[in-house]
């Protein structure tokens, strides 16, 4: 069985994908409680009409009293899983594209490489 050595460029690209996944999951984990409160505020108008609507602070207190901390993170796993994949793909593609542009077209180093790589990343 032949053992393949990982080149420095491959290792760097892998790190970008891993850190992109971590960033995506962290961002989702930090914002999920905010999304939970927003969704509950939006859905209360549908469920209750205009009667007894809560404001943001009342909704935060309500979720805390009824479900505790876990109430803010209910349903977080699918979002975090999706953000792992999205973050890894987005940052991995951007960084790999930027490196390829800078190596193959030295005149495009710097801002142009960032601009082009960002545009490519947004399309994926």
Secondary structure, 3 states (H helix, E strand, C coil): CCCCCCCHHHHHHHHHHHHHHHHHHHHHHHHHHHHHHHHHHHHHHHHHCCCCCCCHHHHHHHHHHHHCHHHHCCCHHHHHHHHHHHHHHHHHHHHHHHHHHHHHCHHHCCHHHHHHHHHHHHHC
